[in-house]
Amino acid sequence: MLRRFASNWWLVGLRGLWAILFGLAAILWPTLTLGILIIMFGLYVIVDGIFTIALGIWGSKYQSNSWWMVFEGIVRIGIGLIAIIWPGLTSISLVILIAIWAIITGIIEIFLAIRLRKEIHNELILGLSGALSVLVGIILIAQPNVGALAVVFLIGFYAILFGILLIVFAVQMQRRKKSLDQLIQNV
């Protein structure tokens, strides 16, 4: 396996470069990136719904209660169509779900910090992380469009970092290939 990576180090490097370019595009054009991601999500859910309906119909030969899969597929197709027709609603809904999760998590962390204050050290850190979660949740609910764009920026920065790491790995594999080639020549 090492030999395969070493021989094809340049493919790993190209993959890293592609990730960096995607990350830069996401950061430079966040609204466009968000729109494309939502459309891709919508298309994925529609196709997944079609497969689920097909599975439900073909599964009815073997199981009498497969109607629920047909219903699930129809719901998925509906969600996919909503995502494509109203992409703004989709992005805001996702951000609001994340915000609710952050608020609930934060409240639980604050409660645990208060509850465990006599049993653990540094309970203040747990309480502060809970307060931060609640604050982020409130900000996301107040400004869901900003939250959606923040997700795109996060994806962009992740892609750039991932791409850099892949390029570093490719350079290491190129060096490894040279040392493997020298070892083979000396044998």
Disulfide bonds with the S-S distance in Angstrom:
none
